[in-house]
C-alpha cells in the first residue's frame, strides 16, 4: 500500500457513519449486507447514506456486488489487511516482543 491509498482509506474511515458502516460490514463478511440494511442501521436517508457509501467504495474499502435485484455491500478485507500492515509495518523497530501484545489481541477474537 502506498501513502496515498492509506490516506484515502484513513480519510474515508474518519467519519462516524462511515466507520460504523465499515465495521458492520467487516462483521458480516463474507456475506455482506444489502444497501437497504446498511441504510436502516445508519438511521440516515438513502441519499445521505449513499454519499457516505460512495466514499468507502472510492477508497477501496467496500466492494459492491449485484445479487439479483439487490446491491450487496462487502468489506474489502484485502484492503483492510493492507492498511493494517501499512500502519504496523515498521512496528517497534523490529522488536517483536513489543508487538506481541497487539498480535495477541488480534488473534484472540
TINUMI-901468 format. One record per atom (N, C-alpha, C): residue number from 0; residue in three letters; atom name; x, y, z. Coordinates in steps of 0.1 Angstrom, whole numbers, plus 2048, in hexadecimal, padded with zeros to 3 digits. Atoms other than C-alpha are relative to their C-alpha. Layout:
BEGIN
DRENBA num residu atome   x   y   z
DRENBA NUM    ALA    CA   X   Y   Z
...
END
This chain:
BEGIN
DRENBA num residu atome   x   y   z
DRENBA   0    UNK     N 809 7F4 800
DRENBA   0    UNK    CA 800 800 800
DRENBA   0    UNK     C 809 80C 800
DRENBA   1    UNK     N 7F8 7F3 801
DRENBA   1    UNK    CA 80D 823 7F7
DRENBA   1    UNK     C 7F9 80A 809
DRENBA   2    UNK     N 805 7F5 7F7
DRENBA   2    UNK    CA 808 842 80D
DRENBA   2    UNK     C 7F3 805 7FB
DRENBA   3    UNK     N 80C 7FA 805
DRENBA   3    UNK    CA 7ED 850 7F6
DRENBA   3    UNK     C 7F4 7F7 803
DRENBA   4    UNK     N 80B 809 7FD
DRENBA   4    UNK    CA 7D8 830 7FA
DRENBA   4    UNK     C 7FD 7FF 80E
DRENBA   5    UNK     N 802 800 7F2
DRENBA   5    UNK    CA 7DD 82F 81F
DRENBA   5    UNK     C 7F8 80D 805
DRENBA   6    UNK     N 806 7F3 7FC
DRENBA   6    UNK    CA 7D3 854 822
DRENBA   6    UNK     C 7F1 800 7FC
DRENBA   7    UNK     N 80E 800 805
DRENBA   7    UNK    CA 7B3 84E 80D
DRENBA   7    UNK     C 7F8 7F7 809
DRENBA   8    UNK     N 808 809 7F7
DRENBA   8    UNK    CA 7A9 830 823
DRENBA   8    UNK     C 7FE 806 80D
DRENBA   9    UNK     N 801 7FA 7F3
DRENBA   9    UNK    CA 7B0 842 843
DRENBA   9    UNK     C 7F6 80C 800
DRENBA  10    UNK     N 809 7F5 801
DRENBA  10    UNK    CA 79E 861 837
DRENBA  10    UNK     C 7F1 7FB 7FF
DRENBA  11    UNK     N 80D 805 801
DRENBA  11    UNK    CA 780 84C 82D
DRENBA  11    UNK     C 7FA 7FB 80D
DRENBA  12    UNK     N 804 805 7F3
DRENBA  12    UNK    CA 77F 83C 84F
DRENBA  12    UNK     C 7FF 80A 80B
DRENBA  13    UNK     N 800 7F6 7F6
DRENBA  13    UNK    CA 782 85D 861
DRENBA  13    UNK     C 7F3 807 802
DRENBA  14    UNK     N 80D 7FB 7FE
DRENBA  14    UNK    CA 75D 863 862
DRENBA  14    UNK     C 7F8 7F5 807
DRENBA  15    UNK     N 807 80B 7F8
DRENBA  15    UNK    CA 747 851 87C
DRENBA  15    UNK     C 7F6 7F7 7F8
DRENBA  16    UNK     N 809 808 808
DRENBA  16    UNK    CA 72D 846 863
DRENBA  16    UNK     C 807 7F6 7F7
DRENBA  17    UNK     N 7F9 809 809
DRENBA  17    UNK    CA 746 837 84B
DRENBA  17    UNK     C 808 7F6 808
DRENBA  18    UNK     N 7FA 80A 7F7
DRENBA  18    UNK    CA 75A 827 867
DRENBA  18    UNK     C 7F7 7F6 805
DRENBA  19    UNK     N 80A 80A 7FC
DRENBA  19    UNK    CA 73B 817 875
DRENBA  19    UNK     C 7FC 7F7 7F5
DRENBA  20    UNK     N 804 808 80B
DRENBA  20    UNK    CA 730 80B 853
DRENBA  20    UNK     C 80B 7F6 7FD
DRENBA  21    UNK     N 7F5 809 803
DRENBA  21    UNK    CA 752 7FC 84C
DRENBA  21    UNK     C 802 7F5 80A
DRENBA  22    UNK     N 7FE 80A 7F6
DRENBA  22    UNK    CA 755 7EB 86D
DRENBA  22    UNK     C 7F4 7F6 800
DRENBA  23    UNK     N 80B 809 802
DRENBA  23    UNK    CA 732 7DC 868
DRENBA  23    UNK     C 802 7F7 7F5
DRENBA  24    UNK     N 7FD 809 80B
DRENBA  24    UNK    CA 73C 7CF 846
DRENBA  24    UNK     C 80B 7F6 803
DRENBA  25    UNK     N 7F6 80A 7FC
DRENBA  25    UNK    CA 75B 7BF 855
DRENBA  25    UNK     C 7FA 7F5 808
DRENBA  26    UNK     N 807 80A 7F8
DRENBA  26    UNK    CA 745 7AD 86E
DRENBA  26    UNK     C 7F8 7F6 7F7
DRENBA  27    UNK     N 809 808 808
DRENBA  27    UNK    CA 72F 7A0 852
DRENBA  27    UNK     C 807 7FA 7F4
DRENBA  28    UNK     N 7F8 807 80B
DRENBA  28    UNK    CA 74B 793 83B
DRENBA  28    UNK     C 7FE 7F1 802
DRENBA  29    UNK     N 7FE 7FD 80E
DRENBA  29    UNK    CA 74A 77F 825
DRENBA  29    UNK     C 7F3 803 7F9
DRENBA  30    UNK     N 80D 7FF 807
DRENBA  30    UNK    CA 724 783 81E
DRENBA  30    UNK     C 7FD 80F 7FD
DRENBA  31    UNK     N 804 7F2 803
DRENBA  31    UNK    CA 722 7A9 820
DRENBA  31    UNK     C 7F2 804 804
DRENBA  32    UNK     N 80E 7FB 7FD
DRENBA  32    UNK    CA 703 7BE 825
DRENBA  32    UNK     C 7FB 807 7F4
DRENBA  33    UNK     N 806 7F8 80A
DRENBA  33    UNK    CA 6EB 7CD 80D
DRENBA  33    UNK     C 801 80F 803
DRENBA  34    UNK     N 800 7F1 7FE
DRENBA  34    UNK    CA 6EC 7F3 808
DRENBA  34    UNK     C 7F5 804 80A
DRENBA  35    UNK     N 80B 7FC 7F8
DRENBA  35    UNK    CA 6CA 7F5 818
DRENBA  35    UNK     C 802 7FC 80F
DRENBA  36    UNK     N 7FD 804 7F2
DRENBA  36    UNK    CA 6D6 7E2 837
DRENBA  36    UNK     C 80A 80A 806
DRENBA  37    UNK     N 7F6 7F6 7FB
DRENBA  37    UNK    CA 6F3 7FB 83A
DRENBA  37    UNK     C 7F9 80D 803
DRENBA  38    UNK     N 808 7F4 7FD
DRENBA  38    UNK    CA 6DB 818 837
DRENBA  38    UNK     C 7F8 7FF 80C
DRENBA  39    UNK     N 808 802 7F4
DRENBA  39    UNK    CA 6C4 80A 851
DRENBA  39    UNK     C 809 801 80D
DRENBA  40    UNK     N 7F7 800 7F4
DRENBA  40    UNK    CA 6E2 805 869
DRENBA  40    UNK     C 805 80E 803
DRENBA  41    UNK     N 7FA 7F3 7FE
DRENBA  41    UNK    CA 6EE 829 864
DRENBA  41    UNK     C 7F6 80A 804
DRENBA  42    UNK     N 80B 7F6 7FD
DRENBA  42    UNK    CA 6CC 83B 86A
DRENBA  42    UNK     C 802 80D 7F8
DRENBA  43    UNK     N 7FF 7F4 809
DRENBA  43    UNK    CA 6D5 852 84D
DRENBA  43    UNK     C 7F6 7FD 7F4
DRENBA  44    UNK     N 808 802 80C
DRENBA  44    UNK    CA 6C1 858 82D
DRENBA  44    UNK     C 809 7F8 7F6
DRENBA  45    UNK     N 7F9 807 80A
DRENBA  45    UNK    CA 6CA 843 80F
DRENBA  45    UNK     C 80B 808 7F9
DRENBA  46    UNK     N 7F7 7F8 808
DRENBA  46    UNK    CA 6DA 860 7FC
DRENBA  46    UNK     C 80C 805 809
DRENBA  47    UNK     N 7F5 7FC 7F7
DRENBA  47    UNK    CA 6EF 86C 81A
DRENBA  47    UNK     C 809 7F4 802
DRENBA  48    UNK     N 7F8 80B 7FE
DRENBA  48    UNK    CA 6FB 849 821
DRENBA  48    UNK     C 808 7FC 7F3
DRENBA  49    UNK     N 7FA 803 80D
DRENBA  49    UNK    CA 703 843 7FC
DRENBA  49    UNK     C 80D 808 7FE
DRENBA  50    UNK     N 7F4 7F8 801
DRENBA  50    UNK    CA 71B 860 7FD
DRENBA  50    UNK     C 80C 7FA 809
DRENBA  51    UNK     N 7F6 806 7F8
DRENBA  51    UNK    CA 72E 850 81A
DRENBA  51    UNK     C 805 7F3 7FA
DRENBA  52    UNK     N 7FC 80D 806
DRENBA  52    UNK    CA 72E 82E 809
DRENBA  52    UNK     C 809 802 7F4
DRENBA  53    UNK     N 7F8 7FD 80B
DRENBA  53    UNK    CA 73C 83E 7EA
DRENBA  53    UNK     C 80F 803 804
DRENBA  54    UNK     N 7F2 7FC 7FB
DRENBA  54    UNK    CA 75A 84B 7FE
DRENBA  54    UNK     C 807 7F3 803
DRENBA  55    UNK     N 7F9 80D 7FC
DRENBA  55    UNK    CA 761 828 80C
DRENBA  55    UNK     C 803 7F8 7F3
DRENBA  56    UNK     N 7FE 808 80C
DRENBA  56    UNK    CA 75E 818 7E9
DRENBA  56    UNK     C 80C 807 7F9
DRENBA  57    UNK     N 7F5 7F9 807
DRENBA  57    UNK    CA 775 833 7DA
DRENBA  57    UNK     C 80E 7FD 806
DRENBA  58    UNK     N 7F4 803 7F9
DRENBA  58    UNK    CA 78F 82C 7F5
DRENBA  58    UNK     C 804 7F1 7FF
DRENBA  59    UNK     N 7FC 80E 802
DRENBA  59    UNK    CA 78E 807 7EC
DRENBA  59    UNK     C 7FD 7F8 80C
DRENBA  60    UNK     N 803 807 7F4
DRENBA  60    UNK    CA 781 7FD 80E
DRENBA  60    UNK     C 7F3 7F7 7FF
DRENBA  61    UNK     N 80C 808 802
DRENBA  61    UNK    CA 75F 7F0 802
DRENBA  61    UNK     C 7FE 7FC 7F2
DRENBA  62    UNK     N 802 805 80E
DRENBA  62    UNK    CA 757 7DB 7E4
DRENBA  62    UNK     C 7F1 7FD 7FE
DRENBA  63    UNK     N 80E 803 802
DRENBA  63    UNK    CA 733 7DC 7D7
DRENBA  63    UNK     C 7FF 7F4 7F6
DRENBA  64    UNK     N 803 80C 808
DRENBA  64    UNK    CA 725 7BC 7C7
DRENBA  64    UNK     C 7F2 800 7FC
DRENBA  65    UNK     N 80E 801 804
DRENBA  65    UNK    CA 706 7B8 7B3
DRENBA  65    UNK     C 7FC 7F2 802
DRENBA  66    UNK     N 806 80D 7FE
DRENBA  66    UNK    CA 6F1 79A 7BF
DRENBA  66    UNK     C 7F2 801 7FD
DRENBA  67    UNK     N 80E 7FF 804
DRENBA  67    UNK    CA 6D1 797 7AD
DRENBA  67    UNK     C 7FD 80F 7FE
DRENBA  68    UNK     N 804 7F2 801
DRENBA  68    UNK    CA 6C0 7B9 7B1
DRENBA  68    UNK     C 806 808 80B
DRENBA  69    UNK     N 7FA 7F9 7F5
DRENBA  69    UNK    CA 6D3 7C2 7D0
DRENBA  69    UNK     C 80F 803 7FE
DRENBA  70    UNK     N 7F2 7FD 7FF
DRENBA  70    UNK    CA 6F4 7D3 7D5
DRENBA  70    UNK     C 805 7FC 80E
DRENBA  71    UNK     N 7FA 804 7F3
DRENBA  71    UNK    CA 708 7C2 7F0
DRENBA  71    UNK     C 80E 806 801
DRENBA  72    UNK     N 7F3 7F9 7FD
DRENBA  72    UNK    CA 724 7D5 800
DRENBA  72    UNK     C 808 7F7 809
DRENBA  73    UNK     N 7F7 808 7F9
DRENBA  73    UNK    CA 742 7C2 80C
DRENBA  73    UNK     C 80D 808 804
DRENBA  74    UNK     N 7F4 7FA 7FC
DRENBA  74    UNK    CA 760 7CD 820
DRENBA  74    UNK     C 80C 7FA 7F8
DRENBA  75    UNK     N 7F5 805 807
DRENBA  75    UNK    CA 780 7CA 80C
DRENBA  75    UNK     C 80B 7FD 80A
DRENBA  76    UNK     N 7F7 805 7F6
DRENBA  76    UNK    CA 794 7B5 824
DRENBA  76    UNK     C 80F 801 7FC
DRENBA  77    UNK     N 7F2 7FE 805
DRENBA  77    UNK    CA 7B3 7B7 80E
DRENBA  77    UNK     C 805 80E 802
DRENBA  78    UNK     N 7FD 7F2 7FD
DRENBA  78    UNK    CA 7B2 7DD 811
DRENBA  78    UNK     C 802 802 80F
DRENBA  79    UNK     N 7FE 7FE 7F2
DRENBA  79    UNK    CA 7AE 7DB 836
DRENBA  79    UNK     C 80D 7FA 805
DRENBA  80    UNK     N 7F4 806 7FD
DRENBA  80    UNK    CA 7CB 7C3 839
DRENBA  80    UNK     C 80C 809 7FB
DRENBA  81    UNK     N 7F5 7F7 805
DRENBA  81    UNK    CA 7E1 7DA 823
DRENBA  81    UNK     C 801 80C 809
DRENBA  82    UNK     N 7FF 7F4 7F7
DRENBA  82    UNK    CA 7D8 7F8 839
DRENBA  82    UNK     C 806 7FC 80D
DRENBA  83    UNK     N 7FA 804 7F3
DRENBA  83    UNK    CA 7E0 7E5 859
DRENBA  83    UNK     C 80F 7FE 7FF
DRENBA  84    UNK     N 7F2 803 802
DRENBA  84    UNK    CA 801 7D9 84B
DRENBA  84    UNK     C 808 80D 7FE
DRENBA  85    UNK     N 7FA 7F3 802
DRENBA  85    UNK    CA 809 7FC 83F
DRENBA  85    UNK     C 803 807 80D
DRENBA  86    UNK     N 7FF 7F9 7F4
DRENBA  86    UNK    CA 803 80A 861
DRENBA  86    UNK     C 80A 7FA 80A
DRENBA  87    UNK     N 7F7 807 7F6
DRENBA  87    UNK    CA 817 7EF 874
DRENBA  87    UNK     C 80D 7FB 7FA
DRENBA  88    UNK     N 7F4 806 808
DRENBA  88    UNK    CA 832 7E7 85A
DRENBA  88    UNK     C 80D 802 808
DRENBA  89    UNK     N 7F4 7FD 7F9
DRENBA  89    UNK    CA 84E 7F7 86E
DRENBA  89    UNK     C 7FF 800 80F
DRENBA  90    UNK     N 804 800 7F2
DRENBA  90    UNK    CA 83F 7EF 890
DRENBA  90    UNK     C 80C 7FD 809
DRENBA  91    UNK     N 7F7 802 7F5
DRENBA  91    UNK    CA 857 7F3 8AD
DRENBA  91    UNK     C 80E 7FD 7FB
DRENBA  92    UNK     N 7F3 801 806
DRENBA  92    UNK    CA 876 7F4 896
DRENBA  92    UNK     C 805 7F1 801
DRENBA  93    UNK     N 7FC 80E 800
DRENBA  93    UNK    CA 876 7CE 893
DRENBA  93    UNK     C 800 7F9 80D
DRENBA  94    UNK     N 800 806 7F3
DRENBA  94    UNK    CA 873 7C7 8B8
DRENBA  94    UNK     C 7F2 7F9 802
DRENBA  95    UNK     N 80D 807 800
DRENBA  95    UNK    CA 858 7AC 8B6
DRENBA  95    UNK     C 7FA 7FF 80D
DRENBA  96    UNK     N 806 801 7F3
DRENBA  96    UNK    CA 853 7AA 8DB
DRENBA  96    UNK     C 7F7 80C 803
DRENBA  97    UNK     N 809 7F4 7FE
DRENBA  97    UNK    CA 844 7CD 8DA
DRENBA  97    UNK     C 7F3 7FF 7F8
DRENBA  98    UNK     N 80C 801 808
DRENBA  98    UNK    CA 82C 7C3 8BF
DRENBA  98    UNK     C 7F7 7F4 804
DRENBA  99    UNK     N 808 80C 7FD
DRENBA  99    UNK    CA 821 7A2 8CE
DRENBA  99    UNK     C 7F3 803 807
DRENBA 100    UNK     N 80D 7FD 7FA
DRENBA 100    UNK    CA 805 7B1 8E4
DRENBA 100    UNK     C 7F6 804 7F5
DRENBA 101    UNK     N 809 7FC 80A
DRENBA 101    UNK    CA 7F6 7C1 8C5
DRENBA 101    UNK     C 7FC 7F4 7F8
DRENBA 102    UNK     N 803 80C 808
DRENBA 102    UNK    CA 7F8 7A0 8B1
DRENBA 102    UNK     C 7F7 7F7 808
DRENBA 103    UNK     N 808 809 7F8
DRENBA 103    UNK    CA 7E9 78D 8CF
DRENBA 103    UNK     C 7F1 805 800
DRENBA 104    UNK     N 80D 7FB 800
DRENBA 104    UNK    CA 7CB 7A5 8D0
DRENBA 104    UNK     C 7F9 7FD 7F2
DRENBA 105    UNK     N 806 803 80E
DRENBA 105    UNK    CA 7C5 7A0 8AA
DRENBA 105    UNK     C 7FC 7F2 7FF
DRENBA 106    UNK     N 802 80F 802
DRENBA 106    UNK    CA 7C6 77A 8AD
DRENBA 106    UNK     C 7F6 7FB 80A
DRENBA 107    UNK     N 809 805 7F5
DRENBA 107    UNK    CA 7B0 777 8CC
DRENBA 107    UNK     C 7F2 801 7FC
DRENBA 108    UNK     N 80E 7FE 803
DRENBA 108    UNK    CA 790 782 8BC
DRENBA 108    UNK     C 7FB 7FA 7F3
END
